[in-house]
Amino acid sequence: LSLPSFQIGRPLGKGKFGRVYLARTKTAPHFIVALKCLHKQEIVAGKVEKQVRREIEIQQNLRHPNILRLYGYFHDSKRIFLVLEFAAKGELYKQLSKLGRFDEKRSSRYIAQMADALAYLHKKHVIHRDIKPENLLIGELSCMQETKTNMSGLKGELKIGDFGWSVHAPSDRRHTLCGTLDYLPPEMVEGKEHNAKVDLWALGVLCYEFIVGAPPFEDLSGHGATYKRIRNVDLHVPDYVSAEAADLITRLLQYNPEDRLPLADVLRHPWIKKYEK
Ligand SMILES: CC(C)CCNC(=O)Cn1cc(-c2ccc3c(-c4nc5ccccc5[nH]4)n[nH]c3c2)cn1
């Protein structure tokens, strides 16, 4: 695996440490991949060498349909190249910005896929800690998967695209900084120690944002106001949201991490089961 074996295509986006390009292997079978180029001196300057090694280590060992694959990596004197899975339908948050919000069927299927991926991660003692629309991609469903997993009529399947990826796309809806604020649970806002249940809180925030089109505690008057709303779990569910969806959101957005609905129960929740067929 090395650079000359790839034909490089258009840029797909800018990650935190570098750019991502559409790429294809020169020899048959022609694999389409997302090739991410990291600059070594940026990693050294950013003192993130250990973090990048750890993220590569983690992502290389993960195998789940809703987690973006890292097929491998190679480097030359100045750069590290990550050979990542190509998600055919691109970045989820662009679809969310375009549509404003998703209907409950699509939201339910996406939340079920996220719960499945998080259950897999937690079993491997990986806490994601950064679940938000900017880190999610939408893949292509093969016709086989379409039938097998009853995802008929769904627009592709979700892929958690990062373990350290933030896009600085110009059209991003929110300033990257406060975007990260919206998904923080009370225990992290209050600087207490946290565990895997932070992902349950984030799943609740994600579910709300899919259906409503904005995160539940967003307060454009500033960080302090958002912190306060998170700490007070100041949640207002609009009345167009179905009772089952509101029930799942409320059971996840619990101040006390121990009170949050476990992933196994999320996957059995009526709002998830009702769209499974
Ligand atoms: C920090 C590093 C060591 C961890 C490894 N993970 C990443 O680098 C995370 N990452 C994933 C990407 C990424 C970005 C975009 C895509 C795409 C993609 N498909 C598209 C289709 C249409 C329009 C845009 C698209 N982007 N597929 N796979 C991707 C992968 C960028 N950074």
The ligand as a Gaussian input file, in Angstrom:
#p B3LYP/6-31G(d) Opt

LIG

0 1
 C       -7.404000      11.637000      13.133000
 C       -7.223000      10.292000      12.457000
 C       -5.972000       9.602000      12.916000
 C       -8.386000       9.345000      12.740000
 C       -8.870000       8.688000      11.450000
 N      -10.158000       9.270000      11.140000
 C      -10.254000      10.292000      10.355000
 O       -9.339000      10.841000       9.750000
 C      -11.628000      10.800000      10.250000
 N      -11.946000      11.350000       8.955000
 C      -12.814000      10.810000       8.084000
 C      -12.869000      11.678000       7.026000
 C      -13.737000      11.533000       5.874000
 C      -14.287000      12.660000       5.252000
 C      -15.152000      12.522000       4.159000
 C      -15.439000      11.231000       3.690000
 C      -16.269000      10.718000       2.693000
 C      -17.099000      11.448000       1.789000
 N      -17.927000      10.911000       0.930000
 C      -18.531000      11.922000       0.261000
 C      -19.512000      11.916000      -0.727000
 C      -19.975000      13.136000      -1.225000
 C      -19.464000      14.323000      -0.728000
 C      -18.476000      14.318000       0.269000
 C      -18.041000      13.092000       0.744000
 N      -17.138000      12.782000       1.714000
 N      -16.189000       9.377000       2.700000
 N      -15.344000       9.018000       3.681000
 C      -14.866000      10.120000       4.296000
 C      -13.997000      10.244000       5.388000
 C      -12.023000      12.747000       7.309000
 N      -11.432000      12.509000       8.488000

